[in-house]
C-alpha cells in the first residue's frame, strides 16, 4: 500500500513538472518554416530569419528558430516563398516545433 502511494506521489510531481514546462510555450504550439533551396534538393533547414535581400538563414538551436504562433501566418509565409516572382528559389513547408532538451529541437509534421 505504501509503495502505491509513493508511485502516485512521483507521478504527481512528474505531471507538475510537465505542466510547468508546457506553460513556457504557446498553448496551441509553435510553427516554423522548414525549407530547402530548389538547387539543393536533399538539404532541408529550419528558418532563423529572412534577410532584407530575401535570403533565408538557418537555425541550429531552439532559441534561434523563428516561431509563428498561428499556423495560418506560417502557411502564408511559406506560400509566399513557394510562389515568389519571377521564379521561386525555395521549397518550403510548415512544421510544428518541439523542444527536445537543452538547446535541441525536433519538428513534427503531417
Phi and psi in radians as a Rosetta constraint file:
Dihedral C 1 N 2 CA 2 C 2 CIRCULARHARMONIC -1.141 0.35
Dihedral N 2 CA 2 C 2 N 3 CIRCULARHARMONIC -0.614 0.35
Dihedral C 2 N 3 CA 3 C 3 CIRCULARHARMONIC -1.110 0.35
Dihedral N 3 CA 3 C 3 N 4 CIRCULARHARMONIC -0.720 0.35
Dihedral C 3 N 4 CA 4 C 4 CIRCULARHARMONIC -1.134 0.35
Dihedral N 4 CA 4 C 4 N 5 CIRCULARHARMONIC -0.616 0.35
Dihedral C 4 N 5 CA 5 C 5 CIRCULARHARMONIC -1.157 0.35
Dihedral N 5 CA 5 C 5 N 6 CIRCULARHARMONIC -0.717 0.35
Dihedral C 5 N 6 CA 6 C 6 CIRCULARHARMONIC -1.118 0.35
Dihedral N 6 CA 6 C 6 N 7 CIRCULARHARMONIC -0.748 0.35
Dihedral C 6 N 7 CA 7 C 7 CIRCULARHARMONIC -1.101 0.35
Dihedral N 7 CA 7 C 7 N 8 CIRCULARHARMONIC -0.710 0.35
Dihedral C 7 N 8 CA 8 C 8 CIRCULARHARMONIC -1.101 0.35
Dihedral N 8 CA 8 C 8 N 9 CIRCULARHARMONIC -0.739 0.35
Dihedral C 8 N 9 CA 9 C 9 CIRCULARHARMONIC -1.112 0.35
Dihedral N 9 CA 9 C 9 N 10 CIRCULARHARMONIC -0.729 0.35
Dihedral C 9 N 10 CA 10 C 10 CIRCULARHARMONIC -1.101 0.35
Dihedral N 10 CA 10 C 10 N 11 CIRCULARHARMONIC -0.724 0.35
Dihedral C 10 N 11 CA 11 C 11 CIRCULARHARMONIC -1.089 0.35
Dihedral N 11 CA 11 C 11 N 12 CIRCULARHARMONIC -0.763 0.35
Dihedral C 11 N 12 CA 12 C 12 CIRCULARHARMONIC -1.094 0.35
Dihedral N 12 CA 12 C 12 N 13 CIRCULARHARMONIC -0.715 0.35
Dihedral C 12 N 13 CA 13 C 13 CIRCULARHARMONIC -1.205 0.35
Dihedral N 13 CA 13 C 13 N 14 CIRCULARHARMONIC -0.606 0.35
Dihedral C 13 N 14 CA 14 C 14 CIRCULARHARMONIC -1.166 0.35
Dihedral N 14 CA 14 C 14 N 15 CIRCULARHARMONIC -0.722 0.35
Dihedral C 14 N 15 CA 15 C 15 CIRCULARHARMONIC -1.101 0.35
Dihedral N 15 CA 15 C 15 N 16 CIRCULARHARMONIC -0.731 0.35
Dihedral C 15 N 16 CA 16 C 16 CIRCULARHARMONIC -1.095 0.35
Dihedral N 16 CA 16 C 16 N 17 CIRCULARHARMONIC -0.702 0.35
Dihedral C 16 N 17 CA 17 C 17 CIRCULARHARMONIC -1.123 0.35
Dihedral N 17 CA 17 C 17 N 18 CIRCULARHARMONIC -0.736 0.35
Dihedral C 17 N 18 CA 18 C 18 CIRCULARHARMONIC -1.148 0.35
Dihedral N 18 CA 18 C 18 N 19 CIRCULARHARMONIC -0.693 0.35
Dihedral C 18 N 19 CA 19 C 19 CIRCULARHARMONIC -1.131 0.35
Dihedral N 19 CA 19 C 19 N 20 CIRCULARHARMONIC -0.773 0.35
Dihedral C 19 N 20 CA 20 C 20 CIRCULARHARMONIC -1.087 0.35
Dihedral N 20 CA 20 C 20 N 21 CIRCULARHARMONIC -0.677 0.35
Dihedral C 20 N 21 CA 21 C 21 CIRCULARHARMONIC -1.173 0.35
Dihedral N 21 CA 21 C 21 N 22 CIRCULARHARMONIC -0.724 0.35
Dihedral C 21 N 22 CA 22 C 22 CIRCULARHARMONIC -1.241 0.35
Dihedral N 22 CA 22 C 22 N 23 CIRCULARHARMONIC -0.429 0.35
Dihedral C 22 N 23 CA 23 C 23 CIRCULARHARMONIC -1.231 0.35
Dihedral N 23 CA 23 C 23 N 24 CIRCULARHARMONIC -0.291 0.35
Dihedral C 23 N 24 CA 24 C 24 CIRCULARHARMONIC -1.295 0.35
Dihedral N 24 CA 24 C 24 N 25 CIRCULARHARMONIC -0.395 0.35
Dihedral C 24 N 25 CA 25 C 25 CIRCULARHARMONIC -1.834 0.35
Dihedral N 25 CA 25 C 25 N 26 CIRCULARHARMONIC 2.978 0.35
Dihedral C 25 N 26 CA 26 C 26 CIRCULARHARMONIC -1.206 0.35
Dihedral N 26 CA 26 C 26 N 27 CIRCULARHARMONIC 2.386 0.35
Dihedral C 26 N 27 CA 27 C 27 CIRCULARHARMONIC -1.044 0.35
Dihedral N 27 CA 27 C 27 N 28 CIRCULARHARMONIC -0.541 0.35
Dihedral C 27 N 28 CA 28 C 28 CIRCULARHARMONIC -1.696 0.35
Dihedral N 28 CA 28 C 28 N 29 CIRCULARHARMONIC 0.113 0.35
Dihedral C 28 N 29 CA 29 C 29 CIRCULARHARMONIC 1.726 0.35
Dihedral N 29 CA 29 C 29 N 30 CIRCULARHARMONIC 2.869 0.35
Dihedral C 29 N 30 CA 30 C 30 CIRCULARHARMONIC -2.021 0.35
Dihedral N 30 CA 30 C 30 N 31 CIRCULARHARMONIC 2.519 0.35
Dihedral C 30 N 31 CA 31 C 31 CIRCULARHARMONIC -2.054 0.35
Dihedral N 31 CA 31 C 31 N 32 CIRCULARHARMONIC 2.490 0.35
Dihedral C 31 N 32 CA 32 C 32 CIRCULARHARMONIC -2.298 0.35
Dihedral N 32 CA 32 C 32 N 33 CIRCULARHARMONIC 2.878 0.35
Dihedral C 32 N 33 CA 33 C 33 CIRCULARHARMONIC -1.694 0.35
Dihedral N 33 CA 33 C 33 N 34 CIRCULARHARMONIC 2.132 0.35
Dihedral C 33 N 34 CA 34 C 34 CIRCULARHARMONIC -1.877 0.35
Dihedral N 34 CA 34 C 34 N 35 CIRCULARHARMONIC 2.041 0.35
Dihedral C 34 N 35 CA 35 C 35 CIRCULARHARMONIC -2.365 0.35
Dihedral N 35 CA 35 C 35 N 36 CIRCULARHARMONIC 2.903 0.35
Dihedral C 35 N 36 CA 36 C 36 CIRCULARHARMONIC -2.583 0.35
Dihedral N 36 CA 36 C 36 N 37 CIRCULARHARMONIC 2.651 0.35
Dihedral C 36 N 37 CA 37 C 37 CIRCULARHARMONIC -1.321 0.35
Dihedral N 37 CA 37 C 37 N 38 CIRCULARHARMONIC 2.524 0.35
Dihedral C 37 N 38 CA 38 C 38 CIRCULARHARMONIC -1.150 0.35
Dihedral N 38 CA 38 C 38 N 39 CIRCULARHARMONIC -0.450 0.35
Dihedral C 38 N 39 CA 39 C 39 CIRCULARHARMONIC -1.504 0.35
Dihedral N 39 CA 39 C 39 N 40 CIRCULARHARMONIC -0.054 0.35
Dihedral C 39 N 40 CA 40 C 40 CIRCULARHARMONIC -2.207 0.35
Dihedral N 40 CA 40 C 40 N 41 CIRCULARHARMONIC 1.393 0.35
Dihedral C 40 N 41 CA 41 C 41 CIRCULARHARMONIC -1.198 0.35
Dihedral N 41 CA 41 C 41 N 42 CIRCULARHARMONIC -0.276 0.35
Dihedral C 41 N 42 CA 42 C 42 CIRCULARHARMONIC -1.928 0.35
Dihedral N 42 CA 42 C 42 N 43 CIRCULARHARMONIC 0.006 0.35
Dihedral C 42 N 43 CA 43 C 43 CIRCULARHARMONIC -1.876 0.35
Dihedral N 43 CA 43 C 43 N 44 CIRCULARHARMONIC 1.578 0.35
Dihedral C 43 N 44 CA 44 C 44 CIRCULARHARMONIC -1.550 0.35
Dihedral N 44 CA 44 C 44 N 45 CIRCULARHARMONIC 2.500 0.35
Dihedral C 44 N 45 CA 45 C 45 CIRCULARHARMONIC -2.386 0.35
Dihedral N 45 CA 45 C 45 N 46 CIRCULARHARMONIC 2.875 0.35
Dihedral C 45 N 46 CA 46 C 46 CIRCULARHARMONIC -1.866 0.35
Dihedral N 46 CA 46 C 46 N 47 CIRCULARHARMONIC 2.338 0.35
Dihedral C 46 N 47 CA 47 C 47 CIRCULARHARMONIC -1.276 0.35
Dihedral N 47 CA 47 C 47 N 48 CIRCULARHARMONIC 2.317 0.35
Dihedral C 47 N 48 CA 48 C 48 CIRCULARHARMONIC -1.674 0.35
Dihedral N 48 CA 48 C 48 N 49 CIRCULARHARMONIC -0.921 0.35
Dihedral C 48 N 49 CA 49 C 49 CIRCULARHARMONIC -2.855 0.35
Dihedral N 49 CA 49 C 49 N 50 CIRCULARHARMONIC 2.959 0.35
Dihedral C 49 N 50 CA 50 C 50 CIRCULARHARMONIC -1.952 0.35
Dihedral N 50 CA 50 C 50 N 51 CIRCULARHARMONIC 2.166 0.35
Dihedral C 50 N 51 CA 51 C 51 CIRCULARHARMONIC -1.235 0.35
Dihedral N 51 CA 51 C 51 N 52 CIRCULARHARMONIC 2.923 0.35
Dihedral C 51 N 52 CA 52 C 52 CIRCULARHARMONIC -1.137 0.35
Dihedral N 52 CA 52 C 52 N 53 CIRCULARHARMONIC -0.409 0.35
Dihedral C 52 N 53 CA 53 C 53 CIRCULARHARMONIC -1.544 0.35
Dihedral N 53 CA 53 C 53 N 54 CIRCULARHARMONIC 0.102 0.35
Dihedral C 53 N 54 CA 54 C 54 CIRCULARHARMONIC 1.644 0.35
Dihedral N 54 CA 54 C 54 N 55 CIRCULARHARMONIC -0.068 0.35
Dihedral C 54 N 55 CA 55 C 55 CIRCULARHARMONIC -1.359 0.35
Dihedral N 55 CA 55 C 55 N 56 CIRCULARHARMONIC 2.348 0.35
Dihedral C 55 N 56 CA 56 C 56 CIRCULARHARMONIC -1.545 0.35
Dihedral N 56 CA 56 C 56 N 57 CIRCULARHARMONIC 2.424 0.35
Dihedral C 56 N 57 CA 57 C 57 CIRCULARHARMONIC -1.908 0.35
Dihedral N 57 CA 57 C 57 N 58 CIRCULARHARMONIC 2.364 0.35
Dihedral C 57 N 58 CA 58 C 58 CIRCULARHARMONIC -1.536 0.35
Dihedral N 58 CA 58 C 58 N 59 CIRCULARHARMONIC 2.709 0.35
Dihedral C 58 N 59 CA 59 C 59 CIRCULARHARMONIC -1.872 0.35
Dihedral N 59 CA 59 C 59 N 60 CIRCULARHARMONIC 2.675 0.35
Dihedral C 59 N 60 CA 60 C 60 CIRCULARHARMONIC -2.112 0.35
Dihedral N 60 CA 60 C 60 N 61 CIRCULARHARMONIC -0.309 0.35
Dihedral C 60 N 61 CA 61 C 61 CIRCULARHARMONIC -2.181 0.35
Dihedral N 61 CA 61 C 61 N 62 CIRCULARHARMONIC 2.822 0.35
Dihedral C 61 N 62 CA 62 C 62 CIRCULARHARMONIC -1.022 0.35
Dihedral N 62 CA 62 C 62 N 63 CIRCULARHARMONIC -0.727 0.35
Dihedral C 62 N 63 CA 63 C 63 CIRCULARHARMONIC -1.218 0.35
Dihedral N 63 CA 63 C 63 N 64 CIRCULARHARMONIC -0.415 0.35
Dihedral C 63 N 64 CA 64 C 64 CIRCULARHARMONIC -1.405 0.35
Dihedral N 64 CA 64 C 64 N 65 CIRCULARHARMONIC -0.349 0.35
Dihedral C 64 N 65 CA 65 C 65 CIRCULARHARMONIC -1.217 0.35
Dihedral N 65 CA 65 C 65 N 66 CIRCULARHARMONIC 2.369 0.35
Dihedral C 65 N 66 CA 66 C 66 CIRCULARHARMONIC -1.384 0.35
Dihedral N 66 CA 66 C 66 N 67 CIRCULARHARMONIC 2.129 0.35
Dihedral C 66 N 67 CA 67 C 67 CIRCULARHARMONIC -1.965 0.35
Dihedral N 67 CA 67 C 67 N 68 CIRCULARHARMONIC 2.370 0.35
Dihedral C 67 N 68 CA 68 C 68 CIRCULARHARMONIC -1.748 0.35
Dihedral N 68 CA 68 C 68 N 69 CIRCULARHARMONIC 2.477 0.35
Dihedral C 68 N 69 CA 69 C 69 CIRCULARHARMONIC -1.477 0.35
Dihedral N 69 CA 69 C 69 N 70 CIRCULARHARMONIC -0.457 0.35
Dihedral C 69 N 70 CA 70 C 70 CIRCULARHARMONIC -2.028 0.35
Dihedral N 70 CA 70 C 70 N 71 CIRCULARHARMONIC 2.408 0.35
Dihedral C 70 N 71 CA 71 C 71 CIRCULARHARMONIC -1.082 0.35
Dihedral N 71 CA 71 C 71 N 72 CIRCULARHARMONIC -0.709 0.35
Dihedral C 71 N 72 CA 72 C 72 CIRCULARHARMONIC -1.062 0.35
Dihedral N 72 CA 72 C 72 N 73 CIRCULARHARMONIC -0.713 0.35
Dihedral C 72 N 73 CA 73 C 73 CIRCULARHARMONIC -1.092 0.35
Dihedral N 73 CA 73 C 73 N 74 CIRCULARHARMONIC -0.766 0.35
Dihedral C 73 N 74 CA 74 C 74 CIRCULARHARMONIC -1.154 0.35
Dihedral N 74 CA 74 C 74 N 75 CIRCULARHARMONIC -0.716 0.35
Dihedral C 74 N 75 CA 75 C 75 CIRCULARHARMONIC -1.100 0.35
Dihedral N 75 CA 75 C 75 N 76 CIRCULARHARMONIC -0.755 0.35
Dihedral C 75 N 76 CA 76 C 76 CIRCULARHARMONIC -1.104 0.35
Dihedral N 76 CA 76 C 76 N 77 CIRCULARHARMONIC -0.684 0.35
Dihedral C 76 N 77 CA 77 C 77 CIRCULARHARMONIC -1.127 0.35
Dihedral N 77 CA 77 C 77 N 78 CIRCULARHARMONIC -0.789 0.35
Dihedral C 77 N 78 CA 78 C 78 CIRCULARHARMONIC -1.127 0.35
Dihedral N 78 CA 78 C 78 N 79 CIRCULARHARMONIC -0.674 0.35
Dihedral C 78 N 79 CA 79 C 79 CIRCULARHARMONIC -1.083 0.35
Dihedral N 79 CA 79 C 79 N 80 CIRCULARHARMONIC -0.702 0.35
Dihedral C 79 N 80 CA 80 C 80 CIRCULARHARMONIC -1.099 0.35
Dihedral N 80 CA 80 C 80 N 81 CIRCULARHARMONIC -0.664 0.35
Dihedral C 80 N 81 CA 81 C 81 CIRCULARHARMONIC -1.182 0.35
Dihedral N 81 CA 81 C 81 N 82 CIRCULARHARMONIC -0.713 0.35
Dihedral C 81 N 82 CA 82 C 82 CIRCULARHARMONIC -1.294 0.35
Dihedral N 82 CA 82 C 82 N 83 CIRCULARHARMONIC -0.381 0.35
Dihedral C 82 N 83 CA 83 C 83 CIRCULARHARMONIC -2.068 0.35
Dihedral N 83 CA 83 C 83 N 84 CIRCULARHARMONIC 0.509 0.35
Dihedral C 83 N 84 CA 84 C 84 CIRCULARHARMONIC -1.099 0.35
Dihedral N 84 CA 84 C 84 N 85 CIRCULARHARMONIC 2.571 0.35
Dihedral C 84 N 85 CA 85 C 85 CIRCULARHARMONIC -1.817 0.35
Dihedral N 85 CA 85 C 85 N 86 CIRCULARHARMONIC 2.577 0.35
Dihedral C 85 N 86 CA 86 C 86 CIRCULARHARMONIC -1.376 0.35
Dihedral N 86 CA 86 C 86 N 87 CIRCULARHARMONIC -0.402 0.35
Dihedral C 86 N 87 CA 87 C 87 CIRCULARHARMONIC -2.543 0.35
Dihedral N 87 CA 87 C 87 N 88 CIRCULARHARMONIC 2.318 0.35
Dihedral C 87 N 88 CA 88 C 88 CIRCULARHARMONIC -1.156 0.35
Dihedral N 88 CA 88 C 88 N 89 CIRCULARHARMONIC 2.521 0.35
Dihedral C 88 N 89 CA 89 C 89 CIRCULARHARMONIC -1.793 0.35
Dihedral N 89 CA 89 C 89 N 90 CIRCULARHARMONIC -0.501 0.35
Dihedral C 89 N 90 CA 90 C 90 CIRCULARHARMONIC -2.082 0.35
Dihedral N 90 CA 90 C 90 N 91 CIRCULARHARMONIC 2.634 0.35
Dihedral C 90 N 91 CA 91 C 91 CIRCULARHARMONIC -1.953 0.35
Dihedral N 91 CA 91 C 91 N 92 CIRCULARHARMONIC 2.224 0.35
Dihedral C 91 N 92 CA 92 C 92 CIRCULARHARMONIC -2.448 0.35
Dihedral N 92 CA 92 C 92 N 93 CIRCULARHARMONIC 2.804 0.35
Dihedral C 92 N 93 CA 93 C 93 CIRCULARHARMONIC -2.557 0.35
Dihedral N 93 CA 93 C 93 N 94 CIRCULARHARMONIC 2.903 0.35
Dihedral C 93 N 94 CA 94 C 94 CIRCULARHARMONIC -1.812 0.35
Dihedral N 94 CA 94 C 94 N 95 CIRCULARHARMONIC 2.329 0.35
Dihedral C 94 N 95 CA 95 C 95 CIRCULARHARMONIC -2.302 0.35
Dihedral N 95 CA 95 C 95 N 96 CIRCULARHARMONIC 2.728 0.35
Dihedral C 95 N 96 CA 96 C 96 CIRCULARHARMONIC -1.541 0.35
Dihedral N 96 CA 96 C 96 N 97 CIRCULARHARMONIC 2.375 0.35
Dihedral C 96 N 97 CA 97 C 97 CIRCULARHARMONIC -1.735 0.35
Dihedral N 97 CA 97 C 97 N 98 CIRCULARHARMONIC 2.471 0.35
Dihedral C 97 N 98 CA 98 C 98 CIRCULARHARMONIC -2.333 0.35
Dihedral N 98 CA 98 C 98 N 99 CIRCULARHARMONIC 2.446 0.35
Dihedral C 98 N 99 CA 99 C 99 CIRCULARHARMONIC -1.385 0.35
Dihedral N 99 CA 99 C 99 N 100 CIRCULARHARMONIC 2.307 0.35
Dihedral C 99 N 100 CA 100 C 100 CIRCULARHARMONIC -1.707 0.35
Dihedral N 100 CA 100 C 100 N 101 CIRCULARHARMONIC -0.278 0.35
Dihedral C 100 N 101 CA 101 C 101 CIRCULARHARMONIC 2.290 0.35
Dihedral N 101 CA 101 C 101 N 102 CIRCULARHARMONIC 2.355 0.35
Dihedral C 101 N 102 CA 102 C 102 CIRCULARHARMONIC 1.136 0.35
Dihedral N 102 CA 102 C 102 N 103 CIRCULARHARMONIC -2.233 0.35
Dihedral C 102 N 103 CA 103 C 103 CIRCULARHARMONIC -1.723 0.35
Dihedral N 103 CA 103 C 103 N 104 CIRCULARHARMONIC 0.008 0.35
Dihedral C 103 N 104 CA 104 C 104 CIRCULARHARMONIC -1.405 0.35
Dihedral N 104 CA 104 C 104 N 105 CIRCULARHARMONIC 2.756 0.35
Dihedral C 104 N 105 CA 105 C 105 CIRCULARHARMONIC -2.608 0.35
Dihedral N 105 CA 105 C 105 N 106 CIRCULARHARMONIC 2.872 0.35
Dihedral C 105 N 106 CA 106 C 106 CIRCULARHARMONIC -2.428 0.35
Dihedral N 106 CA 106 C 106 N 107 CIRCULARHARMONIC 2.795 0.35
Dihedral C 106 N 107 CA 107 C 107 CIRCULARHARMONIC -1.944 0.35
Dihedral N 107 CA 107 C 107 N 108 CIRCULARHARMONIC 2.356 0.35
Dihedral C 107 N 108 CA 108 C 108 CIRCULARHARMONIC -2.031 0.35
Dihedral N 108 CA 108 C 108 N 109 CIRCULARHARMONIC 2.420 0.35
Dihedral C 108 N 109 CA 109 C 109 CIRCULARHARMONIC -2.512 0.35
Dihedral N 109 CA 109 C 109 N 110 CIRCULARHARMONIC 3.039 0.35
